[in-house]
Amino acid sequence: MQTAGYALHVFFGVCIFAFVDDPVARIIAIMPIVFGLMGLIRALRWFLLRRRPR
């Protein structure tokens, strides 16, 4: 469920970045994109480390 939240951050950030013409809004739209990508990478690392046999 948390991974879906990270994906939504990326989705809304990309939507704002693509469809809003204001340069300040584009700079602000980068923040949820970065936050969402960091969360997705963190979730992927957790998933891969959990699956690795010890």
Contact map, one row per residue, 1 for C-alpha under 8 A:
111110000000000000000000000000000000000000000000000000
111111000000000000000000000000000000000000000000000000
111111100000000000000000000000000000001100100000000000
111111110000000000000000000000000000000000000000000000
111111111000000000000000000000000001000000000000000000
011111111100000000000000000000000011101100000000000000
001111111110000000000000000000000001100100000000000000
000111111111000000000000000000000001000000000000000000
000011111111100000000000000000011011000000000000000000
000001111111110000000000000000011111100000000000000000
000000111111111000000000000000001000000000000000000000
000000011111111100000000000000011000000000000000000000
000000001111111110000000000011111000000000000000000000
000000000111111111000000000010001000000000000000000000
000000000011111111100000000000000000000000000000000000
000000000001111111110000110010000000000000000000000000
000000000000111111110000110011000000000000000000000000
000000000000011111110000000000000000000000000000000000
000000000000001111111000000000000000000000000000000000
000000000000000111111100110000000000000000000000000000
000000000000000000111110110000000000000000000000000000
000000000000000000011111110000000000000000000000000000
000000000000000000001111111000000000000000000000000000
000000000000000000000111111100000000000000000000000000
000000000000000110011111111110000000000000000000000000
000000000000000110011111111111000000000000000000000000
000000000000000000000011111111100000000000000000000000
000000000000000000000001111111110000000000000000000000
000000000000110110000000111111111000000000000000000000
000000000000100010000000011111111100000000000000000000
000000000000100000000000001111111110000000000000000000
000000001101100000000000000111111111000000000000000000
000000001111110000000000000011111111100000000000000000
000000000100000000000000000001111111110000000000000000
000001001100000000000000000000111111111000000000000000
000011111100000000000000000000011111111100000000000000
000001100100000000000000000000001111111110000000000000
000000000000000000000000000000000111111111000000000000
001001000000000000000000000000000011111111100000000000
001001100000000000000000000000000001111111110000000000
000000000000000000000000000000000000111111111000000000
000000000000000000000000000000000000011111111100000000
001000000000000000000000000000000000001111111110000000
000000000000000000000000000000000000000111111111000000
000000000000000000000000000000000000000011111111100000
000000000000000000000000000000000000000001111111110000
000000000000000000000000000000000000000000111111111000
000000000000000000000000000000000000000000011111111100
000000000000000000000000000000000000000000001111111100
000000000000000000000000000000000000000000000111111100
000000000000000000000000000000000000000000000011111110
000000000000000000000000000000000000000000000001111111
000000000000000000000000000000000000000000000000001111
000000000000000000000000000000000000000000000000000111
